[in-house]
Amino acid sequence: MPTPKKKLSQKAIIGIIVGAIAAIVAVILIVVFVVKPGSLTQNDYIDAHKQTTEMYTKYGKVSTSLVNAMSTAYSSTSKFTKDDADKIKTKVKAFDDANAQFVQMKAYQKDEDIKQAFDKYQTKAKKFSTWANNLADTAVPMSEATRACDQAPSSSLYDSDFYSTYDTFISDCTAALDKLTDSKVNGIPEYAKSLKDYLTSVSDILKQMQALGDPDTIEYGTGAYDQMSDLINKFYEVQFPYDASTKLSDEFRDAEDNADPSKELNDLTDKLQDIITEQVK
């Protein structure tokens, strides 16, 4: 007859149960601390990646709208209004909101590398938003100044309205430029000053010419005639500060480059994509 099997003792059964529990705990620890650091899933990174796409879109809309704002320094054919400025600011706010939403992403909150990449981008993004809002505010008076100062009067010295026409032109142009003095956009105050200095020189010469009287009544060979001739030469020799427009264009380009957050946003997106790709393997 076969020998009856012995039953496991109570201690043995307890040992087996304890061992099984220990094995389960070990597996859980491996999953938590090795497989998924910070309890992040692939979907968490995908969600963050999708949000960067939204940030790209909002940035592009702001950047495109700024082209019209910057063109106000050169084009007098179109008018840039407060409504136009408000539209830019609305787009800037949408861009800022999209960036703020990224902070709520789990990938930002639990992955230190992603957090550092975003914080670096956010520093540049805030700089871009500030510049965009300042440019929107400046574009309105800049448009007014460009239209007021676009063309000098075509009146001849011998026209009866020569001095009054120039006086109105200089007065209107100067008043428009005065509104740019406190602009927060680099290059704008300097640009306005260059044009105002030019107008001051022209105005001084015209006042001296007007003091000599009607050029039709000034006799040839007299001191007044010689003075008028010299002043006329000076009037036409005064150089318009075209270099001020060139400098302003350079300032716009440098400011846009310095505030452009696209490189930092690319770095953030690439980092997220690398993590997602690695998890798929």
MARKE-497482 format. One line per 5 residues: number of its first residue (from 1); their letters; for each residue x, y, z of N, C-alpha, C. Coordinates in Angstrom, 2 decimals. Layout:
NUM = a = X/Y/Z/X/Y/Z/X/Y/Z; ... $
//
This chain:
1 = mptpk = 0.85/-1.20/0.00/0.00/0.00/0.00/0.88/1.24/0.00; 0.56/2.28/-0.82/1.39/3.51/-0.84/1.32/4.22/0.50; 2.43/4.85/0.82/2.51/5.57/2.10/1.69/6.85/2.02; 0.77/7.12/2.96/-0.04/8.34/2.94/0.84/9.59/3.01; 0.45/10.67/2.17/1.22/11.90/2.18/0.97/12.67/3.45 $
6 = kklsq = 2.01/13.31/3.91/1.89/14.11/5.13/1.30/15.47/4.80; 0.42/15.95/5.65/-0.15/17.29/5.48/0.88/18.34/5.86; 0.80/19.51/5.11/1.71/20.61/5.43/1.38/21.16/6.81; 2.41/21.49/7.50/2.20/22.06/8.82/1.70/23.49/8.68; 1.14/24.01/9.74/0.63/25.38/9.73/1.73/26.39/9.47 $
11 = kaiig = 2.93/26.13/10.01/4.08/27.04/9.81/4.48/27.08/8.34; 4.43/25.90/7.69/4.81/25.83/6.28/3.85/26.64/5.42; 2.55/26.49/5.73/1.53/27.21/4.97/1.73/28.73/5.12; 1.99/29.16/6.34/2.23/30.60/6.60/3.45/31.08/5.83; 4.47/30.25/5.78/5.70/30.62/5.07/5.45/30.81/3.59 $
16 = iivga = 4.62/29.90/3.02/4.31/30.00/1.59/3.54/31.30/1.31; 2.57/31.60/2.17/1.76/32.82/1.99/2.62/34.07/2.08; 3.48/34.11/3.07/4.39/35.26/3.24/5.29/35.42/2.03; 5.80/34.29/1.54/6.68/34.33/0.37/5.95/34.86/-0.86; 4.69/34.45/-1.05/3.91/34.92/-2.20/3.65/36.42/-2.11 $
21 = iaaiv = 3.32/36.87/-0.90/3.08/38.31/-0.71/4.35/39.11/-1.00; 5.48/38.60/-0.54/6.75/39.28/-0.77/7.05/39.38/-2.27; 6.73/38.31/-3.01/6.97/38.31/-4.46/6.10/39.36/-5.15; 4.83/39.44/-4.72/3.91/40.43/-5.31/4.39/41.84/-5.05; 4.81/42.11/-3.81/5.32/43.43/-3.45/6.54/43.79/-4.29 $
26 = avili = 7.39/42.81/-4.53/8.60/43.04/-5.33/8.23/43.45/-6.75; 7.25/42.76/-7.30/6.81/43.08/-8.66/6.25/44.50/-8.72; 5.43/44.84/-7.71/4.85/46.20/-7.66/5.95/47.25/-7.59; 6.96/47.02/-6.78/8.06/47.97/-6.65/8.81/48.15/-7.96; 8.98/47.03/-8.68/9.67/47.10/-9.96/8.88/47.96/-10.94 $
31 = vvfvv = 7.56/47.74/-10.98/6.70/48.49/-11.89/6.72/49.98/-11.57; 6.64/50.30/-10.28/6.56/51.70/-9.86/7.88/52.43/-10.03; 8.98/51.82/-9.63/10.25/52.53/-9.58/11.16/52.28/-10.77; 10.91/51.25/-11.55/11.79/50.96/-12.67/11.09/51.18/-13.99; 9.89/50.60/-14.14/9.21/50.67/-15.43/8.63/52.06/-15.69 $
36 = kpgsl = 7.98/52.68/-14.71/7.33/53.96/-14.91/7.74/54.98/-13.84; 8.87/55.63/-14.02/9.30/56.62/-13.04/8.26/57.73/-12.91; 7.93/58.11/-11.71/7.01/59.21/-11.48/5.59/58.90/-11.89; 5.28/57.63/-12.10/3.93/57.21/-12.46/3.44/57.85/-13.75; 4.34/58.19/-14.67/3.95/58.78/-15.95/3.71/57.70/-16.98 $
41 = tqndy = 2.68/57.89/-17.79/2.39/56.95/-18.86/2.77/57.58/-20.20; 2.74/56.76/-21.23/3.04/57.28/-22.56/2.02/58.35/-22.96; 0.77/58.14/-22.56/-0.27/59.11/-22.90/-0.02/60.48/-22.26; 0.62/60.47/-21.10/0.95/61.75/-20.45/1.90/62.57/-21.32; 2.87/61.88/-21.90/3.82/62.56/-22.78/3.17/62.94/-24.10 $
46 = idahk = 2.26/62.11/-24.59/1.55/62.42/-25.82/0.68/63.65/-25.64; 0.01/63.73/-24.50/-0.83/64.91/-24.21/0.02/66.18/-24.19; 1.19/66.10/-23.58/2.08/67.26/-23.52/2.56/67.63/-24.92; 2.84/66.61/-25.72/3.29/66.85/-27.09/2.20/67.55/-27.90; 0.96/67.12/-27.72/-0.17/67.75/-28.41/-0.31/69.22/-28.00 $
51 = qttem = -0.03/69.51/-26.73/-0.15/70.88/-26.25/0.91/71.78/-26.88; 2.10/71.24/-27.13/3.13/72.05/-27.80/2.70/72.41/-29.21; 1.94/71.54/-29.86/1.40/71.86/-31.19/0.46/73.05/-31.11; -0.36/73.07/-30.08/-1.26/74.21/-29.86/-0.47/75.48/-29.59; 0.62/75.37/-28.85/1.47/76.52/-28.57/2.12/77.05/-29.85 $
56 = ytkyg = 2.55/76.14/-30.72/3.10/76.52/-32.02/2.07/77.32/-32.82; 0.84/76.81/-32.85/-0.22/77.44/-33.64/-0.50/78.86/-33.15; -0.61/79.03/-31.85/-0.90/80.35/-31.28/0.27/81.31/-31.52; 1.48/80.80/-31.40/2.66/81.64/-31.66/2.67/82.13/-33.11; 2.36/81.22/-34.04/2.36/81.58/-35.45/1.35/82.67/-35.77 $
61 = kvsts = 0.19/82.63/-35.14/-0.83/83.64/-35.38/-0.38/85.01/-34.89; 0.28/85.04/-33.75/0.80/86.33/-33.24/1.88/86.86/-34.17; 2.82/85.98/-34.51/3.94/86.39/-35.35/3.48/86.95/-36.68; 2.49/86.32/-37.29/1.97/86.78/-38.57/1.31/88.15/-38.45; 0.57/88.35/-37.39/-0.14/89.62/-37.21/0.82/90.79/-36.95 $
66 = lvnam = 2.02/90.49/-36.46/2.99/91.55/-36.18/3.59/92.16/-37.45; 3.48/91.44/-38.56/4.01/91.96/-39.82/3.33/93.28/-40.17; 2.02/93.33/-40.04/1.28/94.56/-40.33/1.64/95.67/-39.35; 1.87/95.31/-38.10/2.23/96.31/-37.10/3.58/96.95/-37.42; 4.54/96.12/-37.82/5.86/96.66/-38.15/5.85/97.47/-39.44 $
71 = stays = 4.97/97.12/-40.35/4.92/97.82/-41.63/4.42/99.26/-41.50; 3.84/99.61/-40.36/3.34/100.97/-40.17/4.46/102.00/-40.20; 5.69/101.55/-40.00/6.82/102.48/-40.03/7.20/102.87/-41.45; 6.68/102.14/-42.45/7.11/102.38/-43.83/5.96/102.64/-44.79; 4.77/102.17/-44.45/3.64/102.29/-45.37/2.62/103.30/-44.88 $
76 = stskf = 2.30/104.26/-45.75/1.29/105.26/-45.41/-0.02/104.99/-46.14; -0.07/103.89/-46.88/-1.25/103.59/-47.68/-2.36/102.93/-46.86; -1.98/102.30/-45.76/-2.98/101.64/-44.92/-2.94/102.22/-43.50; -4.07/102.16/-42.84/-4.19/102.72/-41.50/-4.27/101.59/-40.48; -3.46/101.70/-39.44/-3.46/100.72/-38.36/-4.22/101.33/-37.19 $
81 = tkdda = -5.34/100.71/-36.82/-6.23/101.29/-35.82/-6.10/100.59/-34.46; -6.81/101.14/-33.48/-6.83/100.53/-32.15/-7.46/99.13/-32.21; -8.43/98.96/-33.08/-9.04/97.64/-33.24/-8.01/96.63/-33.72; -7.13/97.07/-34.61/-6.06/96.18/-35.10/-5.12/95.81/-33.95; -4.82/96.79/-33.11/-3.95/96.55/-31.96/-4.61/95.57/-30.98 $
86 = dkikt = -5.90/95.75/-30.76/-6.63/94.87/-29.84/-6.66/93.43/-30.35; -6.74/93.26/-31.66/-6.74/91.91/-32.24/-5.41/91.21/-31.97; -4.33/91.96/-32.07/-3.01/91.38/-31.78/-2.94/90.97/-30.31; -3.42/91.83/-29.44/-3.37/91.53/-28.00/-4.22/90.32/-27.65; -5.33/90.14/-28.36/-6.18/88.97/-28.14/-5.43/87.70/-28.52 $
91 = kvkaf = -4.69/87.76/-29.60/-3.90/86.61/-30.03/-2.75/86.33/-29.07; -2.18/87.39/-28.53/-1.11/87.22/-27.54/-1.65/86.53/-26.29; -2.83/86.91/-25.86/-3.43/86.28/-24.69/-3.71/84.80/-24.94; -4.17/84.48/-26.13/-4.42/83.07/-26.47/-3.12/82.27/-26.45; -2.05/82.90/-26.88/-0.72/82.28/-26.84/-0.28/82.06/-25.40 $
96 = ddana = -0.46/83.07/-24.56/-0.09/82.95/-23.15/-0.92/81.86/-22.45; -2.20/81.79/-22.79/-3.07/80.78/-22.18/-2.64/79.37/-22.57; -2.24/79.20/-23.82/-1.79/77.89/-24.28/-0.52/77.46/-23.53; 0.35/78.43/-23.27/1.57/78.13/-22.50/1.24/77.78/-21.06; 0.27/78.49/-20.49/-0.13/78.24/-19.10/-0.73/76.84/-18.95 $
101 = qfvqm = -1.42/76.37/-19.98/-2.03/75.05/-19.91/-0.99/73.94/-19.85; 0.18/74.19/-20.41/1.23/73.16/-20.38/1.68/72.87/-18.96; 1.63/73.89/-18.11/2.03/73.73/-16.71/1.14/72.71/-16.00; -0.09/72.52/-16.50/-1.01/71.56/-15.89/-0.76/70.13/-16.37; 0.10/69.96/-17.36/0.40/68.62/-17.87/1.19/67.80/-16.85 $
106 = kayqk = 0.86/66.50/-16.74/1.59/65.63/-15.81/3.07/65.53/-16.19; 3.35/65.58/-17.48/4.74/65.49/-17.92/5.56/66.66/-17.38; 4.94/67.83/-17.29/5.62/68.99/-16.72/5.79/68.85/-15.22; 4.76/68.37/-14.56/4.75/68.31/-13.09/5.61/67.19/-12.52; 5.83/66.12/-13.30/6.52/64.96/-12.73/7.81/64.56/-13.45 $
111 = dedik = 8.12/65.24/-14.54/9.38/64.94/-15.24/10.25/66.20/-15.20; 11.33/66.12/-14.46/12.17/67.29/-14.23/12.81/67.80/-15.52; 13.19/66.89/-16.43/13.80/67.31/-17.70/12.80/68.11/-18.54; 11.57/67.63/-18.58/10.54/68.34/-19.34/10.25/69.70/-18.70; 10.22/69.73/-17.39/9.97/70.98/-16.68/11.06/72.02/-17.00 $
116 = qafdk = 12.30/71.60/-16.96/13.40/72.52/-17.25/13.34/73.03/-18.68; 13.01/72.14/-19.61/12.91/72.54/-21.01/11.79/73.55/-21.22; 10.65/73.31/-20.57/9.53/74.24/-20.70/9.84/75.58/-20.04; 10.42/75.56/-18.85/10.73/76.81/-18.14/11.68/77.68/-18.96; 12.60/77.05/-19.65/13.52/77.79/-20.52/12.75/78.42/-21.67 $
121 = yqtka = 11.84/77.66/-22.24/11.00/78.18/-23.32/10.10/79.30/-22.82; 9.51/79.11/-21.65/8.56/80.09/-21.11/9.21/81.44/-20.88; 10.46/81.45/-20.47/11.19/82.71/-20.28/11.23/83.50/-21.59; 11.50/82.79/-22.69/11.55/83.43/-24.00/10.15/83.81/-24.47; 9.17/82.95/-24.19/7.80/83.21/-24.63/7.24/84.47/-23.97 $
126 = kkfst = 7.53/84.67/-22.70/7.05/85.88/-22.00/7.69/87.13/-22.60; 8.94/87.01/-22.98/9.64/88.14/-23.61/8.98/88.47/-24.95; 8.62/87.42/-25.69/7.95/87.62/-26.98/6.59/88.28/-26.80; 5.83/87.84/-25.81/4.50/88.41/-25.56/4.60/89.89/-25.19; 5.56/90.22/-24.37/5.75/91.62/-23.97/6.07/92.49/-25.18 $
131 = wannl = 6.99/91.99/-26.00/7.38/92.74/-27.20/6.19/92.90/-28.15; 5.41/91.85/-28.33/4.25/91.89/-29.22/3.22/92.90/-28.74; 2.93/92.91/-27.45/1.96/93.86/-26.91/2.46/95.30/-27.03; 3.74/95.51/-26.77/4.31/96.86/-26.90/4.27/97.33/-28.35; 4.55/96.42/-29.27/4.52/96.78/-30.69/3.10/97.11/-31.13 $
136 = adtav = 2.13/96.36/-30.62/0.73/96.65/-30.95/0.34/98.05/-30.48; 0.76/98.41/-29.26/0.45/99.74/-28.73/1.13/100.84/-29.55; 2.34/100.58/-30.01/3.10/101.60/-30.74/2.64/101.74/-32.19; 2.11/100.67/-32.75/1.76/100.67/-34.18/0.68/101.71/-34.50; -0.21/102.00/-33.55/-1.28/102.97/-33.81/-0.70/104.38/-34.01 $
141 = pmsea = 0.06/104.93/-33.05/0.64/106.26/-33.28/1.70/106.25/-34.37; 2.34/105.09/-34.59/3.34/105.00/-35.65/2.66/105.15/-37.01; 1.49/104.54/-37.15/0.74/104.67/-38.40/0.35/106.12/-38.64; -0.08/106.80/-37.59/-0.46/108.20/-37.70/0.73/109.07/-38.10; 1.89/108.80/-37.51/3.09/109.58/-37.81/3.56/109.34/-39.25 $
146 = tracd = 3.50/108.11/-39.70/3.94/107.80/-41.06/3.08/108.52/-42.08; 1.77/108.55/-41.84/0.87/109.23/-42.77/1.04/110.75/-42.70; 1.29/111.27/-41.50/1.46/112.72/-41.35/2.78/113.22/-41.93; 3.80/112.37/-41.87/5.14/112.79/-42.29/5.56/112.21/-43.63; 4.64/111.52/-44.30/5.02/110.78/-45.50/5.55/111.67/-46.62 $
151 = qapss = 4.87/112.77/-46.92/5.27/113.60/-48.05/5.29/115.07/-47.67; 6.40/115.70/-48.01/6.49/117.14/-47.77/5.64/117.86/-48.82; 5.23/119.08/-48.51/4.41/119.85/-49.46/5.15/120.05/-50.79; 4.37/120.15/-51.83/4.95/120.34/-53.16/4.89/121.80/-53.60; 4.51/122.70/-52.69/4.38/124.12/-53.03/5.73/124.72/-53.42 $
156 = slyds = 5.69/125.65/-54.32/6.89/126.37/-54.74/7.12/127.54/-53.80; 8.38/127.98/-53.73/8.73/129.12/-52.89/7.93/130.36/-53.26; 7.55/130.46/-54.51/6.86/131.66/-55.00/5.33/131.53/-54.90; 4.85/130.41/-54.37/3.41/130.27/-54.13/3.04/131.02/-52.86; 1.88/131.58/-52.87/1.45/132.40/-51.72/1.27/131.58/-50.45 $
161 = dfyst = 0.98/130.27/-50.62/0.73/129.42/-49.45/1.95/128.57/-49.07; 3.12/128.93/-49.61/4.33/128.12/-49.40/4.63/127.97/-47.91; 4.73/129.06/-47.18/5.12/129.01/-45.78/4.02/128.40/-44.91; 2.78/128.76/-45.17/1.69/128.23/-44.36/1.53/126.72/-44.57; 1.74/126.25/-45.81/1.63/124.83/-46.10/2.72/124.04/-45.37 $
166 = ydtfi = 3.94/124.57/-45.42/5.04/123.90/-44.73/4.87/123.96/-43.22; 4.35/125.06/-42.74/4.15/125.20/-41.30/3.14/124.16/-40.79; 2.08/123.95/-41.56/1.07/122.95/-41.19/1.66/121.54/-41.24; 2.43/121.28/-42.28/3.06/119.96/-42.43/3.99/119.65/-41.26; 4.86/120.61/-40.94/5.83/120.42/-39.86/5.12/120.27/-38.51 $
171 = sdcta = 4.10/121.07/-38.30/3.35/121.02/-37.03/2.65/119.67/-36.86; 1.98/119.19/-37.91/1.25/117.92/-37.84/2.20/116.73/-37.67; 3.29/116.76/-38.41/4.26/115.67/-38.35/4.92/115.63/-36.98; 5.30/116.78/-36.46/5.96/116.83/-35.15/5.02/116.34/-34.04; 3.77/116.76/-34.11/2.79/116.34/-33.10/2.60/114.83/-33.12 $
176 = aldkl = 2.60/114.24/-34.30/2.45/112.78/-34.42/3.69/112.06/-33.88; 4.86/112.62/-34.16/6.10/112.01/-33.68/6.23/112.10/-32.16; 5.67/113.16/-31.58/5.72/113.32/-30.12/5.07/112.12/-29.40; 4.09/111.50/-30.03/3.38/110.37/-29.41/4.24/109.11/-29.38; 5.36/109.14/-30.08/6.25/107.97/-30.13/7.41/108.09/-29.15 $
181 = tdskv = 7.52/109.22/-28.51/8.67/109.47/-27.64/8.79/108.46/-26.51; 7.65/108.03/-25.96/7.67/107.12/-24.81/7.42/105.66/-25.20; 7.57/105.35/-26.46/7.35/103.97/-26.91/8.31/103.01/-26.21; 7.79/101.81/-25.86/8.61/100.79/-25.21/9.29/99.87/-26.22; 9.10/100.17/-27.49/9.73/99.36/-28.54/11.08/99.97/-28.89 $
186 = ngipe = 12.13/99.18/-28.77/13.48/99.67/-29.06/13.57/100.23/-30.48; 14.17/101.41/-30.59/14.39/102.02/-31.89/13.35/103.07/-32.24; 12.14/102.97/-31.70/11.07/103.91/-32.05/11.36/105.32/-31.52; 11.71/105.50/-30.23/11.99/106.86/-29.75/13.14/107.51/-30.52; 14.17/106.72/-30.84/15.32/107.26/-31.58/14.91/107.67/-33.00 $
191 = yaksl = 14.05/106.85/-33.59/13.55/107.15/-34.94/12.77/108.46/-34.93; 11.89/108.62/-33.94/11.09/109.84/-33.84/11.98/111.07/-33.63; 13.02/110.92/-32.82/13.91/112.05/-32.55/14.66/112.47/-33.82; 15.10/111.51/-34.61/15.82/111.82/-35.85/14.95/112.64/-36.80; 13.69/112.24/-36.93/12.79/112.97/-37.81/12.45/114.36/-37.26 $
196 = kdylt = 12.29/114.45/-35.94/11.99/115.75/-35.34/13.17/116.71/-35.48; 14.39/116.20/-35.35/15.58/117.04/-35.54/15.63/117.58/-36.97; 15.27/116.73/-37.91/15.24/117.16/-39.32/14.21/118.27/-39.50; 13.02/118.08/-38.94/11.96/119.08/-39.08/12.33/120.40/-38.42; 13.04/120.31/-37.30/13.48/121.53/-36.61/14.43/122.33/-37.49 $
201 = svsdi = 15.35/121.64/-38.15/16.30/122.31/-39.04/15.57/122.98/-40.20; 14.63/122.28/-40.80/13.86/122.83/-41.92/13.05/124.03/-41.45; 12.42/123.90/-40.28/11.58/124.99/-39.76/12.40/126.24/-39.49; 13.60/126.08/-38.94/14.46/127.23/-38.65/14.82/127.98/-39.94; 15.13/127.25/-40.98/15.50/127.87/-42.26/14.30/128.61/-42.86 $
206 = lkqmq = 13.13/127.99/-42.81/11.93/128.61/-43.37/11.57/129.90/-42.63; 11.74/129.91/-41.33/11.44/131.11/-40.56/12.36/132.26/-40.96; 13.64/131.97/-41.20/14.58/133.00/-41.64/14.23/133.51/-43.03; 13.81/132.58/-43.89/13.42/132.98/-45.25/12.18/133.86/-45.21; 11.22/133.47/-44.40/9.97/134.23/-44.31/10.22/135.63/-43.76 $
211 = algdp = 11.21/135.74/-42.86/11.52/137.05/-42.26/12.08/138.03/-43.28; 12.66/137.50/-44.36/13.22/138.37/-45.39/12.15/138.96/-46.30; 10.95/138.39/-46.24/9.86/138.93/-47.04/9.59/138.14/-48.30; 8.70/138.71/-49.11/8.29/138.07/-50.36/9.49/138.03/-51.32; 9.89/136.82/-51.78/11.05/136.73/-52.67/10.87/137.51/-53.98 $
216 = dtiey = 9.62/137.75/-54.40/9.38/138.50/-55.64/9.75/139.97/-55.50; 9.78/140.44/-54.25/10.05/141.87/-54.03/11.51/142.13/-53.64; 12.29/141.05/-53.47/13.69/141.24/-53.07/14.52/141.55/-54.32; 15.23/142.67/-54.27/16.00/143.11/-55.44/17.32/142.35/-55.55; 17.67/142.08/-56.80/18.91/141.38/-57.10/20.10/142.23/-56.66 $
221 = gtgay = 21.13/141.60/-56.07/22.35/142.29/-55.68/22.31/142.86/-54.28; 21.16/142.82/-53.64/21.07/143.34/-52.27/21.47/142.26/-51.27; 21.72/142.72/-50.03/22.08/141.77/-48.99/20.96/140.77/-48.74; 19.72/141.24/-48.81/18.58/140.35/-48.60/18.53/139.27/-49.68; 18.87/139.68/-50.89/18.87/138.71/-51.99/19.91/137.61/-51.74 $
226 = dqmsd = 21.12/138.02/-51.31/22.18/137.04/-51.04/21.78/136.12/-49.88; 21.18/136.70/-48.84/20.74/135.88/-47.71/19.68/134.86/-48.13; 18.74/135.32/-48.96/17.69/134.42/-49.43/18.28/133.29/-50.26; 19.24/133.62/-51.11/19.89/132.59/-51.94/20.58/131.54/-51.08; 21.30/132.02/-50.05/21.99/131.08/-49.15/20.98/130.19/-48.41 $
231 = linkf = 19.91/130.79/-47.95/18.91/130.03/-47.21/18.20/129.00/-48.09; 17.95/129.38/-49.34/17.32/128.44/-50.27/18.23/127.24/-50.49; 19.53/127.51/-50.64/20.49/126.41/-50.81/20.49/125.49/-49.58; 20.49/126.10/-48.40/20.47/125.31/-47.16/19.19/124.48/-47.07; 18.09/125.08/-47.49/16.80/124.40/-47.42/16.83/123.09/-48.24 $
236 = yevqf = 17.38/123.16/-49.42/17.41/121.97/-50.27/18.56/121.01/-49.92; 19.51/121.52/-49.13/20.63/120.66/-48.75/20.38/119.87/-47.46; 19.36/120.25/-46.73/19.05/119.52/-45.50/18.68/118.07/-45.87; 19.41/117.14/-45.31/19.22/115.73/-45.66/18.13/115.08/-44.81; 17.18/114.46/-45.47/16.20/113.68/-44.75/16.89/112.46/-44.13 $
241 = pydas = 16.61/112.11/-42.88/17.31/111.01/-42.20/16.83/109.62/-42.65; 17.15/109.28/-43.91/16.74/107.96/-44.40/17.39/106.84/-43.61; 18.59/107.11/-43.05/19.27/106.08/-42.28/18.49/105.72/-41.01; 17.61/106.63/-40.56/16.80/106.34/-39.36/15.84/105.19/-39.65; 15.32/105.13/-40.86/14.42/104.04/-41.24/15.18/102.72/-41.31 $
246 = tklsd = 16.41/102.79/-41.80/17.24/101.58/-41.89/17.56/101.05/-40.49; 17.92/101.98/-39.60/18.23/101.58/-38.23/17.00/100.99/-37.53; 15.85/101.57/-37.80/14.63/101.07/-37.18/14.32/99.66/-37.69; 14.53/99.45/-38.97/14.32/98.12/-39.54/15.23/97.10/-38.88; 16.47/97.50/-38.64/17.43/96.60/-37.97/17.00/96.32/-36.53 $
251 = efrda = 16.48/97.35/-35.87/16.01/97.18/-34.48/14.84/96.20/-34.43; 13.93/96.32/-35.38/12.79/95.41/-35.44/13.27/93.97/-35.61; 14.20/93.79/-36.53/14.69/92.44/-36.81/15.41/91.85/-35.59; 16.25/92.66/-34.95/16.99/92.17/-33.77/16.03/91.85/-32.62; 15.04/92.72/-32.41/14.09/92.50/-31.32/13.28/91.23/-31.56 $
256 = ednad = 12.88/91.02/-32.81/12.10/89.83/-33.14/12.94/88.57/-32.94; 14.20/88.62/-33.35/15.09/87.46/-33.19/15.35/87.16/-31.71; 15.57/88.20/-30.93/15.88/88.01/-29.51/14.69/87.49/-28.71; 13.48/87.80/-29.18/12.28/87.37/-28.45/11.66/86.09/-29.02; 12.19/85.63/-30.13/11.61/84.45/-30.80/11.81/83.19/-29.95 $
261 = pskel = 10.72/82.55/-29.51/10.83/81.37/-28.64/10.78/80.04/-29.41; 10.81/80.10/-30.74/10.60/78.89/-31.53/11.70/77.84/-31.32; 12.94/78.26/-31.12/14.02/77.28/-30.90/13.78/76.52/-29.61; 13.46/77.24/-28.54/13.22/76.60/-27.26/11.98/75.70/-27.32; 10.99/76.11/-28.09/9.79/75.29/-28.24/10.11/74.03/-29.04 $
266 = ndltd = 10.97/74.16/-30.03/11.42/72.98/-30.80/12.16/72.00/-29.90; 13.00/72.53/-29.03/13.77/71.67/-28.11/12.83/70.90/-27.19; 11.82/71.59/-26.68/10.85/70.95/-25.79/10.09/69.85/-26.53; 9.64/70.15/-27.73/8.89/69.18/-28.52/9.74/67.97/-28.87; 10.99/68.21/-29.24/11.90/67.11/-29.59/12.13/66.20/-28.38 $
271 = klqdi = 12.25/66.79/-27.21/12.49/66.01/-26.00/11.28/65.11/-25.71; 10.10/65.64/-25.87/8.89/64.85/-25.68/8.79/63.73/-26.71; 9.10/64.06/-27.95/9.04/63.05/-29.02/10.03/61.93/-28.78; 11.22/62.26/-28.31/12.24/61.23/-28.04/11.74/60.26/-26.97; 11.10/60.79/-25.92/10.59/59.94/-24.85/9.48/59.02/-25.37 $
276 = iteqv = 8.58/59.58/-26.17/7.48/58.79/-26.73/8.02/57.70/-27.64; 8.98/58.04/-28.47/9.57/57.05/-29.38/10.27/55.94/-28.61; 10.98/56.29/-27.54/11.70/55.30/-26.74/10.74/54.36/-26.05; 9.60/54.85/-25.61/8.63/54.00/-24.94/7.96/53.00/-25.86; 7.91/53.34/-27.15/7.28/52.46/-28.14/8.15/51.23/-28.40 $
281 = k = 9.47/51.39/-28.25/10.40/50.29/-28.54/10.18/49.12/-27.59 $
//
